[in-house]
């Protein structure tokens, strides 16, 4: 039986961030946030959360220009990669297969710049790594648990949402739209793994990454992260929160890493596995959608994002009105 693309994606798998100073980034992610270094190669670190059982969920690659290298999704079976390749080729995208091991710890993978400019990777197999969840004596810093989701700025939200929902079978859990007719969608949350989202899409100048979300144990662990940052005199890395979202009900904290890439620490959302789950609508005028308590969101959170790599040229995708990575607004 030919595998269907819509049955393929299991969850958000990992992300690659290009950073200017690998040592500074390592201190932030390993010592402060508590990621585990699985492997180190020339100019690259492969990291995982303490709960994770695979080689990596975050790759840090040293580069002169900070940007998003790629977003990766895990699929159920290796032969799903061929079906996904055919799907993207039919959309006019150039696809490229990479052999097992070309990205350390990972099996055969498909890479593609999607129709909206995002560098995507799909893979089925990754080498196992020791789960340190109950080895509390080995936890560092805030003790990040696992990757949860990606959030992206997209210029054509309706078409991008349709690709993930209709093409890949992602399910809508929540969305924001205008009240006036004709109503217009402003943001959408999409999931495969059964919580609120693996991928969120927001209307804005794109393709850009807004943030990568990582799961934490509970509210207390997020407060502890704030204490660690304050004690280390790294309080300026806190951009927003802690607080509780209206959308997703999750407790959150937004941080900016040494290159300005945005990281969310995230916990306490809800289950969405029932087939009759009905998406929740939020008005674009309701301030509680972003923070249930109604607190104002800082302007930088709406404005700033990480530019993405053009896989063919290994330079940032050119955006109208954006001449370089610094102009994108995420490097202070």
URURPE-V338811 format. One record per backbone hydrogen bond with DSSP energy under -1.0 kcal/mol. CO is the residue of the C=O (numbers start at 1). NH is the residue of the N-H. E is the energy in kcal/mol with one decimal. If there is no record, write none. Layout:
co = (CO | CO)
nh = (NH | NH)
e = (E | E)
This chain:
co = (4 | 5 | 8 | 11 | 14 | 15 | 16 | 17 | 19 | 21 | 22 | 23 | 24 | 25 | 26 | 27 | 28 | 29 | 32 | 33 | 36 | 39 | 41 | 43 | 44 | 45 | 46 | 46 | 47 | 47 | 48 | 50 | 53 | 57 | 58 | 59 | 60 | 61 | 67 | 68 | 70 | 71 | 72 | 72 | 73 | 74 | 74 | 77 | 78 | 79 | 80 | 81 | 82 | 83 | 84 | 85 | 86 | 88 | 89 | 96 | 98 | 99 | 103 | 105 | 106 | 109 | 110 | 111 | 112 | 114 | 118 | 119 | 120 | 121 | 122 | 123 | 125 | 127 | 132 | 134 | 135 | 136 | 140 | 144 | 145 | 146 | 149 | 150 | 151 | 151 | 152 | 153 | 154 | 156 | 157 | 158 | 159 | 160 | 161 | 162 | 163 | 164 | 171 | 173 | 174 | 175 | 176 | 176 | 177 | 184 | 186 | 187 | 188 | 189 | 190 | 190 | 191 | 194 | 198 | 199 | 200 | 201 | 202 | 208 | 209 | 211 | 212 | 213 | 213 | 214 | 215 | 218 | 219 | 220 | 221 | 222 | 223 | 224 | 225 | 226 | 227 | 228 | 229 | 230 | 234 | 235 | 237 | 240 | 243 | 244 | 250 | 251 | 252 | 253 | 254 | 254 | 255 | 257 | 261 | 262 | 263 | 264 | 265 | 266 | 267 | 274 | 280 | 282 | 283 | 286 | 287 | 289 | 291 | 298 | 299 | 300 | 306 | 307 | 308 | 310 | 315 | 319 | 326)
nh = (7 | 8 | 76 | 74 | 72 | 59 | 69 | 61 | 63 | 25 | 26 | 27 | 28 | 29 | 30 | 32 | 33 | 35 | 142 | 144 | 48 | 46 | 44 | 62 | 41 | 60 | 38 | 39 | 57 | 58 | 36 | 132 | 129 | 15 | 47 | 17 | 45 | 19 | 18 | 309 | 16 | 121 | 13 | 14 | 123 | 10 | 11 | 80 | 81 | 83 | 84 | 85 | 86 | 87 | 88 | 89 | 90 | 93 | 92 | 111 | 109 | 102 | 106 | 127 | 101 | 98 | 122 | 96 | 120 | 117 | 114 | 71 | 112 | 73 | 110 | 75 | 107 | 55 | 135 | 136 | 138 | 139 | 143 | 50 | 51 | 215 | 213 | 200 | 210 | 211 | 202 | 208 | 204 | 160 | 161 | 162 | 163 | 164 | 165 | 166 | 167 | 170 | 191 | 280 | 189 | 282 | 186 | 187 | 284 | 178 | 203 | 176 | 201 | 173 | 198 | 199 | 171 | 272 | 150 | 190 | 152 | 188 | 154 | 153 | 306 | 151 | 264 | 148 | 149 | 266 | 145 | 222 | 223 | 224 | 225 | 226 | 227 | 228 | 229 | 230 | 231 | 232 | 234 | 233 | 237 | 238 | 256 | 254 | 252 | 292 | 245 | 267 | 243 | 265 | 239 | 240 | 263 | 260 | 257 | 212 | 255 | 214 | 253 | 216 | 251 | 277 | 175 | 177 | 286 | 289 | 291 | 247 | 294 | 301 | 303 | 304 | 209 | 68 | 317 | 314 | 310 | 322 | 329)
e = (-1.4 | -2.0 | -2.0 | -2.0 | -3.1 | -2.7 | -2.6 | -2.6 | -2.8 | -2.3 | -2.5 | -2.0 | -1.8 | -2.8 | -3.0 | -1.7 | -2.0 | -2.9 | -2.0 | -2.0 | -1.9 | -2.6 | -2.6 | -2.8 | -2.2 | -2.4 | -2.8 | -1.3 | -2.9 | -1.7 | -3.2 | -2.1 | -1.9 | -1.3 | -3.0 | -2.9 | -2.2 | -2.6 | -3.3 | -2.2 | -2.5 | -2.2 | -3.0 | -1.2 | -1.8 | -3.4 | -1.1 | -1.3 | -1.7 | -1.1 | -2.4 | -2.3 | -2.1 | -2.0 | -2.4 | -2.4 | -2.0 | -2.5 | -1.6 | -3.1 | -2.2 | -1.9 | -2.3 | -3.4 | -2.9 | -2.7 | -2.3 | -2.2 | -3.2 | -2.4 | -2.6 | -2.2 | -2.2 | -2.5 | -2.5 | -2.9 | -3.0 | -1.9 | -1.3 | -1.3 | -2.4 | -1.2 | -1.4 | -2.4 | -1.7 | -3.3 | -3.0 | -2.3 | -2.6 | -1.7 | -2.8 | -1.6 | -2.1 | -2.2 | -2.8 | -2.0 | -1.9 | -1.8 | -2.4 | -2.8 | -1.2 | -2.4 | -2.3 | -2.6 | -2.6 | -2.3 | -3.3 | -1.3 | -2.0 | -2.1 | -2.7 | -2.5 | -2.5 | -2.5 | -2.8 | -2.3 | -2.3 | -2.9 | -1.9 | -2.8 | -2.5 | -2.3 | -2.7 | -2.6 | -3.0 | -2.3 | -2.6 | -3.0 | -1.5 | -2.6 | -2.3 | -1.1 | -2.2 | -2.5 | -1.6 | -1.7 | -2.1 | -2.6 | -2.4 | -2.6 | -2.9 | -2.0 | -3.4 | -1.5 | -1.9 | -1.9 | -2.4 | -3.0 | -3.0 | -3.1 | -3.1 | -1.7 | -1.7 | -2.9 | -2.4 | -1.5 | -2.4 | -2.4 | -2.8 | -1.5 | -3.2 | -3.0 | -1.4 | -2.4 | -2.8 | -1.8 | -2.2 | -2.2 | -1.7 | -1.5 | -1.4 | -2.7 | -2.9 | -1.1 | -1.9 | -2.8 | -2.7 | -2.7 | -3.1 | -2.7 | -3.7 | -2.3 | -1.7)
